[in-house]
């Protein structure tokens, strides 16, 4: 295993972690039943930030059986369950003398090694290349503390460790700044379309546009088909609430349903139909999508409603954008009915929604404008996803550069 570090110039010795880490402390909190403590488990660690971001408070009498390992300031905790997720963090002063799960290997530096040197070493690809082949188990692949402590790290002088750590952190701060800027840009991009929808629908009444109940422009509505599980498996696609995303029909994870020709005629979807989700969480009830050309024969399940509008009065896409607007969501929220763990609306609720209704030509112009806005937002999102991947790759590149002697 030592060979993984051989390219680091002036690396000094290569040591097993167990040679440079002190013995770990254990404590059974149940022996002090009235004493409270902070408990850090694997879910407490943000594996993108490599930080402890949360904890649970317990009295000793209520301590989980896995709450046994003592952590102290500057310890490094390394999750041994699913180690490929890299749930790794350095313990801050807030968690000094608290308890973490036995699902962590606790690494406490001796006087020959900087704690931050251990932290950066164990996050590197070179260290993980030693650990991952040792995983055991299928559902919850894991390694042992012994596996982690047997893996090696380079051990240059303390001065050299500190120099490299300082350089890593300087570059990491720049990466964090780029990450923050990207997050701010993502928030701004996410607000573009809602702002455009507000301009169209919330200000429509102020511009003197006619306010119309949807029921006045709907010519037909129907709840989806329900059949027992034995009818699923083959047949025609049956669209569920999961297939309505961002005002579009998404043909992913589609279920197939056996239906008769009469049922296909009754519950089939045609271009221009609007599919509205009637049962979901409170936040998602009412999401809608326009059925596009070329979808092919398919039905829709009972948690959705098919809406067909009078296209001599209203553009279907105009209605779909309205259903995604804040002004409509506020109306839907007032009409929600509780269901088991969910909420629901019915056909009458949809018919009662009030929508600004400019002339048809103006509706089509609005749809073209909103389509253009949506296209720009999608382009921004694609670019942001590309930059996110680049930013996330930078941290690994910094660590690799450090252990190639390039910093």
N, C-alpha and C positions, 0 to 999 in steps of 0.2 A: 504493500500500500504506500510505502514511503515514496515510491517513484512518482506519484502524482504531483509531488512538490519539487521535483528535481530541477525544474526550469527556473526556480526563483533564485536569482543571484544573491550571494552573501546571505543565504537563508539561515545560517547557523545550523543547529541540529534540527532533525525532524523527530518530534516527540509524540507519543500517544497522549491523548487528552488526560487519561488517568494518571499520567506522570506529572501533570502540571495543574491538576485540580485537587482541591482538598476533599476530605471525606464529607459526605452530606449529612445534614441534620434531619432527624425525624422526630415528629411529635404527634401524640394522639390527643386531639382536642377534647375528646369525650372525658378525659381525666380531669379537665377543668370545665365542668358543665355550664357554669354561669359566665364564663369568659367569652367575649365576642371576638371574632377574628374575620379578616378578609380572606376569601377563598378564590384562588385563581385556577380556573380549569381551561381546557383547550379552547373553548368558545370565547374566553376572555381575551385571546390574543388575535389581533388583526394581522393576518399574514401578508398583507400588502404593505403595511407600515412597519411591521416587525416590532410592535409595541403592545403592551398590556393596555387595553382600552376600557376594560370593564372588570367587575368582580362581583361576587355574591357575599353578603354578610350573614354569618351564622353565629349562634351560640354553640359552645362546645358540645352541649347535649344533642344538638341537631346536626352535627358534622357528618358529611357524606363519608362513606367508608374509604374513599380514595383520597380524602384530605389528610395527608400524613407528612408531606415534605415541607420543611421550613425553607423559606427563601429570605435572602438578605440583599441589601442595596448592592448593585453591580453584579449579582449573580446573572448567569445566562440560563434561560430555560429553553429546552429543546424537546418538542413533542415527539414521543416515540411511537405513537399511533398515527398511521398515515403520514410518515415523515416527509413524503413527497410534497405535502401541502406547505411545508416549511413554516409551521407555527412556532416561531422562534422569537424571543424577546429578551431584552435586558431589563432587569428588575430596577425600578426607580425607588427613591427614598419612601414614597407613599406606601410601598409594600414591604418595607423592611420588617423582618421578624413576623411575617404573615405565613400563610400556608398555601401550597399549590398541590395540584393533583399528582398522584403517582404516575399519571400518564406523561409526565415530564421527566427528563433527565436534567438534574440541576447541576450546573457547571460553575464552581466557585474557584476563582483564580488564586494561585499561590503567588509568592513574591517574585517568581521568575517570569511572570507573564501579565500583561495588561488585560483587564477584563474585556475591554473593547476589541482587543486583538482576537480573543476567543470568539466574541460576538461576530466579527466579520469573517473569521475563518470558517465557522460552522455554517454560515449562510452561502458559502461559495460552492460553485459547481464541483470543484475538486474534492471538497469534503463530502458533498452529497453523493458523488460517484462511489465513495467508499461505503456509504450507509445503505443506499437503496437496494443493492443486490442482496442484502442480508434480511430483507423483510420476510416475515412469515405470516401465513394466514391469508384468507381470500376476502372475507367480508370486511374485516378491519385489519389490513396488513400492518404489521408493527415490527419494531426492533426492540432490543433490550437496552438497559443502561450499559451493560457490559459491551454491547456492540458499539455504542456511541463512545464510550471511554477508551475502547481499543483503537478507534480511528485516530489518524495522525494529523498533526498540524506542524507547519514550520515554526521554528523558534529562533528568530534573529535576536540580537541584543535588545534590551528594553528601550534604549534610545531609538533604535531602528524601528521597533514596533510602534513607538509613539509617533515617529515621523510619518510612517505609512498610514497609521490611523488618522492623523490630522489631515493628510492629503485626501484620504477616502471621504472623510466627513466634509471637507471643503467642497468636493465634487458632488457629494450626496445632497448638500444644501442647495446646490444649483438645480439638481434634478427635482428636489422637492418644490422648489420655486416654480419650475416648469410644470410640475403636476398641479400645483394650485392654480396657475394661470389657465391650464387646460380645463380644470373643473369649473372655474368662473366662466370660461367661454362656453362650456356645455350648458350651464344654467341660462346664459343669455340666449343661446340657440334654442333651448327648450321653450323660451318665452315668446319667440317670434310668432309662431302660428296662433297661440292663444290671444296674443295682442291683435293680430289681424282679424281673428274671429270676433273679438270684442268690438273692433271698429265697425264691422259689418252688422252684427246682430244687436249689440247693446245700444248702439247709437242710431239704429234704424228708426226707432220711434221718434227720436229727437229730430230726425230728418223728415218727419211727416209721412213715413211709409205706412202702408196699411198693415195692421196687426191682425193676423188670421189664425184661427185654431186649425191645427193640423187635420182634424176631422173633416174640415171643409174641402180639403184638397186630396184626401185619401179616398180611393175608390174601392179598395179591398184590403182586408187584413186577415191573417190566419196564424194561429199558433202552430208550432211544429209537431211532427209526428212522434209518438211514443210507442216503442215496442220492447218486449222483454229481451234480455241479454242473448237468448238463443237465436235471435234473428240477426245478430251482428256477426261479422266475420268476412262476408263477401256480399256482392250486390252493388249498389250505387253509393257514392260518398254521401254521408249525412253530416252536415256541418253543425258543429257544436259551438259553445260560447268561446272556446279557445281559438276557433278559426276566424274570429273577428278581431283584428288588430290594426290600430291606427287607421281606421276607416277603410280598411281593405280586407278582402277575403284571402286568408293565408291557408294554402293547401298543405299544411304540415300536420303530422299526427292525426290524419283524417281517419275516422271510423267508417266502415262500410256496412250497409244495412240492406237486408233483403226486403224488397217491396214489390207489390203487384203493379201492373201497368196503370190501374186506376189510381193507386196511391201515388205513383210517380207523377201522374197528371195533377193530382190534388195538391201534393206537397213539393212539387218541383220548383226550381228557381230559374228565372229568366233574366237576361240582361236588363238592367234598369230597376230590378227589384231592390228593395232596401231590407236588409236583415238586421233586426234590432234585438239585442240581448235583454230578456225580461227578468232573468233570475241570476243573481251574482252577488258579489260583495257590494256594499253601499256605494263604493267609489266607482264600480264598473258597470252597474246596472244602467242600461240605456245606451251602451256603446253600440255603434252601428257601422255597417259597411254597405257599399254599393256593389251589387252583383255585376261583374264585368262581362264583356263579350268573350266568347270562347271558353267559358267555364266548363261546359259539358253537362250532361244530365246529372243532377244531384238533388238530394232532399235536405231538410234541416230539422234538427231535433227540437224537442218540446220546450226547451228553455229559451228558444228564440221565437221571434214573431216576424213573419214576412209582411212587408208593407208595399202596396202598389199605389202609386199616386196618379192623379190626373195630370198627365204631362202637357196638357194644353194650358194648365194654370201654374205648374211648378216644375222646376228642374229637379230630378231625383238627387243629383249631387248637391244641390243647394240645401235640401233637407238633411242630408248626411252631415254636411258641415255644421248646420244649425244644431243637430243633436250632440255635436262635440263641443259646443260653445258653453261658456260659463253661464250665460243667461238661461240656456236650456237645462243644464245640470242643476241649477238652483230650483227650477220648476220640478224636475224629476225628484229631487231630494224631498220636496214637500208632499210628494205623492207615494213615496215608498211605503211598502207594507212589509212587516217582519216575516221572515221565514226561518226555518231551522238553520242557524248559523249564517244566514244570507238575508237578502232583501229582494223584493219583487215589485214589478209594475205590471199592469194589464193593458189590454187594448184601449179601454176607455181612458186610461191615464195618458196614453200616447196621443189619442184623439184630442184631448183637452189642452195639450201644449200650445202656447201662443207664440207665433213666429212672425217677425217682420216679413212682408211679402211685397217686394217691389215688382215692377213689370217683368215679364218673362225674359225679355232681352237683357234687362239689367241683371237678373239672376244669373244668366249665362256669363255675362261679363264678370260678375263677382266670382263665379266658380273658376273661370280662367285665371283670375288674379290669385285666388287662394291655391289653385293647383301650382302656379308659379312659385308662390311663397313656400309651399310644401316641398317642391323640388329643390329649392335653395337650402331649406333646412336639412333635407336628406343628404345633399352634397356636403354640407358642413359636418353632419354626423359621420359620414364616411371618412372625411379627412381627420376628424377628431379621433376616430377609432384607430386609424393608421398611426397618428401621433401618439396615442395612448400606448400602443404596442411598442413604438420606438422608445418612449420614455421609460416604460417598464423594463425594456431590455438594457437600458443604460446602466442600471444598478449592477446587473450581472457583469456588464462589460467593465465597469470600474473595478469590481472585485477581481475579475480575471486579470486586468492590467496590473493591479497591485501584486498579485502572486506570480506575475511574469517579470516582476522587477521593473515595471514601466512607470511607476509613480515616484 
